Amino acid sequence: SNLETSVVFSIIDNEFFLSETEVKNLINMYNNNYKIISFGKLEKFKLNFSISKNYYYKNLLAFGDCLHKIHPLAGQGFNMTLRDIKVFSKIIQDRIELGLPLDSSIYDEFEKKTKHFNFIFSSGVDFIHEFFKFDCRYNNNLSNQLLRFIGKNKLFNKFVFKYADKGLVI
């Protein structure tokens, strides 16, 4: 958006706490790119990486964080949910067009079409989170060197943007 942005960050030490004022001060201090007019509601939550073993139970199909909880890296969890909805909608649409029943087999079909991609994608996002956590914990500064190197690689950047926008398609 040209009008608003989100800031997501992680704190490694579970005992460490920042007040809302301290968080806003840090954002203002390190922000070199945007004019901040106002802050929306600040939210915080414990990060857990989890992927559901089962996508459905009887007539209940899970979506969103029920299926895959990942670090909110650039909104990728939400993007995964949108991709899941698109796949499920296509399954329903195809069934209707073919005159097939909309029974519980659509849940199994949805799981078979999305589970492996969601696992790979979630694991990739979690790896990125763990890498930066490791880098921060040991003050390696490896991420700066790596990002500078990667930033110059046009082919890699093209793949990363496609991966982030559309997910993994094999």
Secondary structure, 3 states (H helix, E strand, C coil): CCCCCCCCCCCCCCCCCCCHHHHHHHHHHHCCCCCCCCCCCCCCCCCCCEECCCCEECCEECCHHHCEECCCHHHHHHHHHHHHHHHHHHHHHHHHHHCCCCCCHHHHHHHHHHHHHHHHHHHHHHHHHHHHHHHHHCCCCHHHHHHHHHHCCHHHHHHHHHHHHHCCCC
